[in-house]
């Protein structure tokens, strides 16, 4: 017989993402609607180990849907990677009467959730919360759309100065090992090219493409570059250096957008996504679902085994690559 779930714990872990607060709010309010107790766990898994628990009511999440960051704070806990850390986390959970966990985070955080659930037979529901959009089984992750909008706003500004000076800008964006942010922000900002880990980049071809643009009186160029590196190859500095050395006729500059991409208000899309996913997390627990990540595919809620969400590669749609190539001519 299924254990009854009276008290749930919520935590955010890994890099913060806009929309995490909207998810915390939705989970809290849906749980309260079903008369469950809610415990906010501060600072991700580290808070489980340290027993940093806060009782949450519906009003604990008032006035938070529009706020960036995470009211629960977040961390990348080294201690939770050790068996002793997870044991302590489990013991604290039991003494606080927490029967199930909802974990909002990215790949690393959900991998931790999977391990914890296996070792201690705890019902865990994962919510994909990362600007990287690199979790398999969901069309979008919480925070991705907001980060994309932030990037596009920045690129529009850089375009002004690139145009005035006839320069080529290599703009580096986050994404860890995934090119979603770079590829889609390139399309949305009308950039000339994107350099992403999912497809090979030939510097000579890129230079030839920029040169062709110049001949057609396109005197500036924007190249969105994913931060992903392999054996020291990758990132905006690497490509800008090569262009400067091998094609000194180009006036190249680099902008690394960095952590500003993770901040700011969540977009309407992310608020709705997070609200739907947070609601679905509690419904899933009530249906007896265990150790699944909530995803949204073709506008429908889906349950994805966490093991698949973290292990399977999420491919970049080839059509996006074609769209950028054709439209940036
Ligand atoms: O996973 C989200 C992310 O923002 C990645 O895009 C980036 O590589 C990483 O986190 C940066 O992590 P930190 O804030 O710990 O430096």
Boltz pocket constraint, residues with backbone or C-beta under 6 A from the ligand:
constraints:
  - pocket:
      binder: B
      contacts: [[A, 14], [A, 15], [A, 16], [A, 106], [A, 130], [A, 131], [A, 132], [A, 174], [A, 175], [A, 176], [A, 227], [A, 262]]
      max_distance: 6.0
